[in-house]
């Protein structure tokens, strides 16, 4: 009996390590991207089944992306003091465990899109290519931050297509806003690895042009985000509640940029994780409110 309990505890510990490795808990911050496209397409909440399959598709896509990122970057992570403690470099997980998680996630994504509509199912391989391909871009271009923006920016388009099954211009305005939003805070996040990236030939804006330039470009990207979100509200004739949320999001973005300076990155994690999580939830909640109010 004790052996069974020990084995069960060990497996539970491995599952916990696996989920922690791909930051599964941060999925809640990524879901609003797809939900934005979903509620705008439906002009409110769609059916419960659509919400379920959109959620599973998003969870599958994000987990697949993170699992592949950990696999693809495992040798780089082992060399970087900031990431050397991750599960793969330390041997707490094996590559095959991440491969299994990636395979399961790809199946969940494919099955969920199949349940939604034919167009989503046909586009699933393209989405997989984009979210996996991003991890390679740091090896050859400093535009890697904008490839990450593309990978996350397809989420609201997916949410829209899941509801309508048809192409439209509206979700691409939102996708561009999300793309610049993600690229902007990835520019901030990359500032902490400047010395390592330069020493090991990893491409990024901070490594190529310096931290000050990266932070200025991040500010510009987030300014474009705010303008695009404003344009989206006008174009879709969203109610006053949307603009309240827009104002809060702008305030949070300004606060985020006040947390980091070229000579002081000590609060970078707060800016990257906490503030952007709040922004994602605020934009989604007030977009939904703006549809009704």
C-alpha positions as CSV (number, residue, x, y, z in Angstrom):
1,X,0.0,0.0,0.0
2,X,2.8,2.3,0.9
3,X,4.5,1.6,-2.5
4,X,1.3,2.5,-4.3
5,X,1.0,5.7,-2.4
6,X,4.6,6.6,-3.1
7,X,4.2,5.9,-6.8
8,X,1.0,8.0,-6.9
9,X,2.7,10.8,-5.1
10,X,5.7,10.6,-7.5
11,X,3.5,10.7,-10.6
12,X,1.5,13.6,-9.1
13,X,4.8,15.4,-8.5
14,X,5.9,14.8,-12.1
15,X,2.6,16.2,-13.4
16,X,2.9,19.2,-11.2
17,X,6.5,19.8,-12.5
18,X,5.3,19.3,-16.1
19,X,2.5,21.9,-15.7
20,X,4.9,24.3,-13.8
21,X,7.4,24.0,-16.6
22,X,5.0,25.3,-19.2
23,X,3.5,27.9,-16.8
24,X,0.1,26.3,-17.2
25,X,-1.4,28.7,-14.6
26,X,-0.7,31.6,-16.9
27,X,-3.2,30.2,-19.4
28,X,-5.8,32.2,-17.6
29,X,-4.0,35.4,-18.9
30,X,-3.9,34.1,-22.5
31,X,-7.6,33.0,-22.7
32,X,-8.9,36.6,-22.9
33,X,-7.2,37.0,-26.3
34,X,-9.4,34.3,-27.9
35,X,-12.4,35.3,-25.9
36,X,-12.2,38.9,-27.3
37,X,-12.7,37.6,-30.8
38,X,-15.4,35.3,-29.6
39,X,-17.6,37.8,-27.9
40,X,-17.1,40.4,-30.6
41,X,-18.2,37.9,-33.3
42,X,-21.2,36.8,-31.2
43,X,-21.9,40.4,-30.0
44,X,-22.1,38.8,-26.6
45,X,-21.6,35.4,-25.2
46,X,-21.9,32.5,-27.7
47,X,-23.3,29.1,-26.9
48,X,-21.8,27.1,-24.0
49,X,-20.5,24.5,-26.3
50,X,-18.6,27.1,-28.4
51,X,-17.1,28.6,-25.2
52,X,-16.0,25.1,-24.1
53,X,-14.3,24.2,-27.4
54,X,-12.7,27.6,-27.8
55,X,-11.3,27.3,-24.3
56,X,-9.9,23.8,-25.0
57,X,-8.5,24.9,-28.4
58,X,-6.7,27.9,-26.7
59,X,-5.4,25.8,-23.8
60,X,-4.2,23.2,-26.3
61,X,-2.4,25.8,-28.5
62,X,-0.7,27.6,-25.6
63,X,0.4,24.4,-23.9
64,X,1.7,23.1,-27.2
65,X,3.6,26.3,-27.8
66,X,5.2,26.3,-24.3
67,X,6.1,22.6,-24.4
68,X,7.8,23.0,-27.8
69,X,9.5,26.2,-26.6
70,X,11.0,24.4,-23.6
71,X,12.2,21.6,-25.9
72,X,13.6,23.8,-28.6
73,X,15.4,26.1,-26.1
74,X,16.6,23.5,-23.6
75,X,20.3,23.9,-24.5
76,X,20.1,27.7,-24.4
77,X,18.2,27.5,-21.1
78,X,20.9,25.3,-19.6
79,X,23.5,28.0,-20.4
80,X,21.5,31.0,-19.2
81,X,21.8,31.5,-15.4
82,X,18.3,32.9,-15.3
83,X,16.8,29.8,-16.8
84,X,19.3,27.1,-15.8
85,X,17.0,26.0,-13.0
86,X,14.1,25.0,-15.2
87,X,12.9,21.4,-15.2
88,X,14.6,20.2,-18.4
89,X,18.1,21.6,-17.8
90,X,18.1,20.3,-14.2
91,X,16.8,16.8,-15.3
92,X,13.6,17.0,-13.3
93,X,11.8,16.3,-16.6
94,X,13.0,14.4,-19.6
95,X,12.5,15.6,-23.2
96,X,10.2,12.8,-23.9
97,X,7.8,13.9,-21.2
98,X,7.6,17.3,-22.9
99,X,7.1,15.6,-26.3
100,X,4.2,13.6,-24.8
101,X,2.7,16.8,-23.5
102,X,3.1,18.5,-26.8
103,X,1.5,15.6,-28.6
104,X,-1.5,15.6,-26.2
105,X,-1.9,19.4,-26.6
106,X,-1.8,19.1,-30.4
107,X,-4.6,16.5,-30.2
108,X,-6.7,18.6,-27.9
109,X,-6.3,21.6,-30.3
110,X,-7.2,19.5,-33.3
111,X,-10.2,17.9,-31.7
112,X,-11.5,21.2,-30.4
113,X,-11.2,22.9,-33.7
114,X,-12.9,19.9,-35.4
115,X,-15.8,20.3,-33.0
116,X,-16.1,24.1,-33.8
117,X,-16.2,24.2,-37.6
118,X,-14.5,23.1,-40.8
119,X,-12.5,26.3,-41.3
120,X,-11.0,26.2,-37.8
121,X,-10.1,22.6,-38.3
122,X,-8.4,23.3,-41.6
123,X,-6.5,26.3,-40.2
124,X,-5.2,24.4,-37.1
125,X,-2.0,23.2,-38.8
126,X,-1.1,26.7,-39.7
127,X,-1.7,27.8,-36.1
128,X,0.6,25.0,-35.0
129,X,3.3,26.1,-37.4
130,X,3.1,29.7,-36.2
131,X,3.2,29.0,-32.5
132,X,6.0,26.4,-32.8
133,X,8.0,28.4,-35.4
134,X,8.3,31.4,-33.1
135,X,10.8,29.6,-30.9
136,X,13.3,29.4,-33.7
137,X,13.2,33.1,-34.7
138,X,15.6,34.3,-32.0
139,X,18.3,32.3,-33.8
140,X,18.3,34.5,-36.9
141,X,16.4,37.8,-36.4
142,X,15.9,40.5,-33.8
143,X,12.3,40.8,-35.0
144,X,11.6,37.7,-32.8
145,X,9.4,39.8,-30.5
146,X,7.0,40.6,-33.4
147,X,6.8,36.9,-34.4
148,X,5.7,36.3,-30.8
149,X,3.1,39.0,-31.3
150,X,1.9,37.2,-34.4
151,X,1.7,33.9,-32.6
152,X,-0.5,35.5,-29.9
153,X,-2.3,37.8,-32.3
154,X,-3.9,34.9,-34.1
155,X,-5.9,34.0,-31.0
156,X,-8.7,36.6,-31.4
157,X,-8.9,35.7,-35.1
158,X,-9.4,32.1,-34.0
159,X,-12.0,33.1,-31.5
160,X,-13.9,35.0,-34.2
161,X,-13.7,32.2,-36.8
162,X,-14.8,29.7,-34.2
163,X,-18.1,31.6,-33.8
164,X,-18.7,32.7,-37.4
165,X,-16.8,30.2,-39.5
166,X,-16.2,33.1,-41.9
167,X,-13.4,35.6,-42.6
168,X,-14.0,39.3,-41.7
169,X,-11.8,42.4,-41.2
170,X,-12.8,43.2,-37.6
171,X,-10.7,40.4,-35.9
172,X,-7.6,41.5,-37.8
173,X,-7.8,45.0,-36.2
174,X,-7.9,43.3,-32.8
175,X,-5.2,40.8,-33.8
176,X,-2.9,43.7,-34.8
177,X,-3.6,45.4,-31.5
178,X,-2.8,42.2,-29.5
179,X,0.3,41.6,-31.7
180,X,1.8,44.9,-30.8
181,X,0.7,44.5,-27.2
182,X,2.6,41.2,-26.9
183,X,5.6,42.4,-28.8
184,X,5.8,45.5,-26.6
185,X,6.0,43.6,-23.4
186,X,8.3,40.9,-24.8
187,X,10.7,43.8,-25.7
188,X,10.7,44.7,-22.0
189,X,11.2,41.1,-20.9
190,X,14.1,40.5,-23.2
191,X,16.0,43.4,-21.6
192,X,17.1,41.1,-18.7
193,X,19.1,38.8,-21.0
194,X,21.1,41.4,-23.0
195,X,24.6,40.2,-21.8
196,X,23.7,36.5,-22.3
197,X,22.1,37.0,-25.7
198,X,25.1,39.0,-27.0
199,X,27.6,36.4,-25.7
200,X,25.7,33.5,-27.3
201,X,24.5,35.0,-30.6
202,X,20.8,35.2,-29.6
203,X,19.0,37.8,-31.6
204,X,16.8,40.4,-29.9
205,X,16.2,44.2,-30.1
206,X,17.9,44.8,-26.7
207,X,20.9,42.7,-27.7
208,X,21.2,44.4,-31.1
209,X,20.3,48.0,-30.3
210,X,20.5,48.3,-26.5
211,X,18.0,48.4,-23.6
212,X,17.0,52.1,-24.0
213,X,16.1,51.6,-27.6
214,X,14.1,48.4,-26.8
215,X,12.1,50.3,-24.1
216,X,11.4,53.2,-26.5
217,X,10.2,50.7,-29.2
218,X,8.1,49.0,-26.6
219,X,6.4,52.3,-25.7
220,X,5.8,52.9,-29.4
221,X,4.3,49.4,-29.8
222,X,2.0,49.9,-26.9
223,X,0.9,53.3,-28.2
224,X,-0.1,51.6,-31.4
225,X,-2.0,49.1,-29.3
226,X,-4.0,51.8,-27.5
227,X,-4.9,53.5,-30.9
228,X,-5.9,50.2,-32.5
229,X,-8.1,49.3,-29.5
230,X,-9.7,52.7,-29.7
231,X,-10.3,52.3,-33.4
232,X,-11.9,48.9,-32.8
233,X,-14.4,50.3,-30.3
234,X,-15.4,53.1,-32.8
235,X,-15.5,50.7,-35.8
236,X,-17.7,48.2,-33.9
237,X,-19.8,50.9,-32.2
238,X,-19.2,49.5,-28.8
239,X,-20.8,51.2,-25.8
240,X,-19.4,53.6,-23.2
241,X,-18.3,50.7,-20.9
242,X,-15.7,49.7,-23.5
243,X,-14.0,53.1,-23.3
244,X,-13.9,52.9,-19.5
245,X,-12.0,49.6,-19.9
246,X,-9.8,51.2,-22.6
247,X,-8.9,54.0,-20.3
248,X,-8.0,51.6,-17.5
249,X,-5.8,49.6,-19.9
250,X,-4.0,52.7,-21.1
251,X,-3.4,53.6,-17.4
252,X,-2.0,50.2,-16.7
253,X,0.3,50.3,-19.7
254,X,1.6,53.7,-18.6
255,X,2.2,52.2,-15.1
256,X,4.0,49.2,-16.7
257,X,6.4,51.5,-18.5
258,X,7.1,53.5,-15.4
259,X,8.2,50.3,-13.6
260,X,11.2,49.8,-15.8
261,X,14.2,52.0,-16.7
262,X,17.3,51.3,-18.8
263,X,19.3,51.4,-15.6
264,X,16.8,49.7,-13.4
265,X,15.1,46.4,-14.4
266,X,14.5,45.3,-10.8
267,X,10.7,45.4,-11.2
268,X,10.6,43.8,-14.7
269,X,8.8,40.7,-13.5
270,X,6.0,42.8,-12.0
271,X,5.6,44.7,-15.3
272,X,5.7,41.5,-17.4
273,X,3.5,39.1,-15.5
274,X,1.2,41.0,-13.1
275,X,0.4,44.1,-15.1
276,X,-0.2,42.4,-18.4
277,X,-2.4,39.8,-16.8
278,X,-4.6,42.6,-15.4
279,X,-4.7,44.3,-18.8
280,X,-5.8,41.2,-20.5
281,X,-8.7,40.6,-18.1
282,X,-9.7,44.3,-18.0
283,X,-9.9,44.6,-21.8
284,X,-11.9,41.4,-22.1
285,X,-14.4,42.3,-19.3
286,X,-15.0,45.8,-20.5
287,X,-15.3,44.7,-24.1
288,X,-18.0,42.3,-23.1
289,X,-19.7,45.1,-21.1
290,X,-19.3,47.5,-24.0
291,X,-21.4,45.1,-26.2
292,X,-24.3,45.4,-23.8
293,X,-23.8,48.9,-22.3
